[in-house]
Amino acid sequence: VVEEVTEKRNEKPEWVEAFLQRTFFDGCTLHPIRRNEKNRYCINCDSSACQYCLSSTTHRHHKILKIYRHVYKDVVSLVAMEKYIDCADIQPYKCNKRLVIALNPLPHCGPILNTETSCDICKRRLAEPDLYRYCSISCKVIAFERKSSDLAPPFLSIMSPKKALKVEQLKHKRKGKPQRAPFF
């Protein structure tokens, strides 16, 4: 099982590259209605969509990411993204009481004074350089592609789907037979 997880961590998910190149927040041509901006991404279909597109049965059981705007850049919820890729070492930002990570580097804020406190790839200043190495998902993807060894970090894939199912099965459902502590 450990070998299976190690192999999986050395791969780049097929959809990531297309996801990072996608543009969001354009109006949906299929639904000329108010609030029809394409701010969702369907991993299964590799397409951006509006909320009305997702209400159809086509995307019913698909993996969907909601895209937000932060400082005029596209960001995604850290909690949502962690389900699909390893987000370790990516600087999160707070946006409407939610931790988000940038798809692509945010605008640079001032001159680069110290390269030790900046992103390893684009040299954007990091708020917490002792905890994070990259300012965005795309910077981590570039670092992943440049690494010399498959065993060296950074990793992009998370645990294999088989392992994830086992973890899900171990979780107790909220309702059902109560589980009591043993009496001593």
N, C-alpha and C positions, 0 to 999 in steps of 0.2 A: 504494500500500500504506500509506503514511503517513497519508493522509486516512482510510482505513478504520479504522486504529487510533485516530485522534483522535476519529472519530465514536463508536466503541465505548466509549471512556473517558468520554464524556459521558453515558452511560446508567446507570440504576440497574437491576441485575438484578431481574427480576420476583419472584423467590422470597425476596429478602432481607427484605422487610417482614413476610411471614408467618412466616419463620424467627425473627425477633426477638420476635414476639408469642407464639410457641409455648411451652408449659410442658413441662418434661422431668422425669424421675425419678419419674413416677407409675407404678404397677403396670400391666402390660399385661393387659387384660381377655380377650384372645384366648389368652394363655398363662399360666394360673394355676399357674406353676411357680416355684421358688426362683430368684432373680436375674433377674427378668423386667421390670426397670425400663426405661422408655422413655428411653434415653440416646443414641439415634441419630436423625439427621434425614435423610430421603431427599429430595434436591433435586428429583428428577424427579416424585415423587408428592406433594410438599409435605405430608409427614406425619412424625410422630415414630413411632419403632418400637423394639422391644426386640431383643436379639440373636437371639431365636428367629424373629421376624418376618423378619429379614434372611436367615436361612438358607433360606427358601423361594425358589423360582425366580422369583418376582415381581420381586424387586429385584436380580437377578443382575448386570446391566450398568448399574445406576443409580449416580448420584453420591451418596455417603453421607458425612455428617459425624458424628464421634463427639463427644458432649458430655461434659464433665467437670465436677466440682464444685470450686470454689476459694473459700474464705471464704464458704461457703453461697450462692454465686452460680454461674450457668452460664457456663462458658468453653469455648472450642474451641481445638484445636491451631493455632498460628500457621502451621506448615508446611502443614497441611491446608487452612486457610482461604485462604491465598495462591494456591491453585490456582483459586479462584473469584472473589475480589474483591481489589482493591488495598488492602492492609493498611498502607500507609505512614502514618506519623504516629499510629498507634494504639499506646498503651503496652502492651508485653507483660509478663506476669508469669511467674514460675517456679513450676511445679506438678509435683511428682514428676519432677524433672530434665527437664522439658519446658517450652518456651515456649508460653504460651497467651495468648489475648486474650479479654476479657470480652464477652459478648453485650450486656449492659446495664450501666450504671454500678455499680461496686462500692460498698459502704457508705462514707460519708464518714468520714475518720479525723481528727477534730479540727477546730478552727475554721479558716476560710479567712483566712490572714494576707496572702497576696500573690497577686493574680489573675494575675500573670505566670507563676507556677509551677503553674497549675491548668489543668484541661481547659477548652477554649474554650466548651463548651456547658453542662456541668453544674457546673463550677467545683470538681470533685474534685481534690485535690492529686495531682500527677504526680511519680513518682520521678525522672524525667529530663526536665524541661520543655524543655531545650535541644534534645532529640531528638524529642519527641513532643508532639502537640497535643490528642489525644483519649484518654479513658480506656477507651472501649469502641467496639464496632462501631456501636451505635445512636447514639452521639454523632457519629460520622463521617457516618452517614446523614443525621442532622438538619442537619449543616453542609453536606453536599452539596445538600440540598433548599433551603437558604437562600442559596446562593451566587448572585451577581448575573450572572455570565457563564459560558457553557458552556466557555470556554477556561481559566477560573480553577480552581485546585485547591480543594477536594479532588476526586479522581476515585474512582469506585467500581469500574467495570468494568476488567478487565485486557485484554490484547491479544485480538484477535478469534480465534475458533476456527480459521480458516484459517491464520493466522500461527502459532498454537500447534502445529498439525499439522506445519508446515514445520520448526519448532524441534525437535520430537520426531524427525522423520526424519533430522535432522542428527546426532543423538546416536548414538554407536556402541554396538552391543549388546555385552554382556559377553563372550559366547562367539561364535565365528565365525572368520572368516579373520583371523589376526593382522596388525596393521598395524605395520610396521617403519619405523624412521627411515632415511632414505637415507644411503648411505655416501659420504663425501667424500674 
